[in-house]
Amino acid sequence: DDPAAEEVLLWSGRPYLTIGVRYELTNQRIRVIRGLLGRDYEEIELVRVRDTAVSQHLGERLLNVGDITIISNDPSNPEFVLHNVKDPMDVREMIRRATLAEKQRRGLHYREEM
């Protein structure tokens, strides 16, 4: 077994003032887990991530929360939004670094699409 292929949790968080939703970033994917009793899982492989963006209105900036939009090559979910994330700029940077590392691990090279 390739130890680099093991999935490792890098970050976990909940949307600000929300119960029943959890976000996870691993070295291989981003996952949204919804539900208190039942569970719904939505995820995107990091190798499919093309870009990220953070949006914050004034109130969110004061609280240091914001939405992270993930643009991907996933045909079923090309835009994936993590709502009301605490420290959104830091989390976005974690996603960026994890995405680059996973693409490199899989032998995929970054190239700007023109």
HELIX and SHEET records of a PDB file:
HELIX    1   1 PRO A    3  ALA A    5  5                                   3    
HELIX    2   2 LEU A   46  ARG A   48  5                                   3    
HELIX    3   3 LEU A   58  LEU A   63  1                                   6    
HELIX    4   4 PRO A   88  ARG A  105  1                                  18    
SHEET    1   A 4 LEU A   9  GLY A  13  0                                        
SHEET    2   A 4 VAL A  21  THR A  26 -1                                        
SHEET    3   A 4 ARG A  29  ARG A  34 -1                                        
SHEET    4   A 4 ASP A  40  GLU A  45 -1                                        
SHEET    1   B 3 VAL A  49  SER A  55  0                                        
SHEET    2   B 3 VAL A  65  SER A  72 -1                                        
SHEET    3   B 3 GLU A  79  LYS A  86 -1                                        
END                                                                             
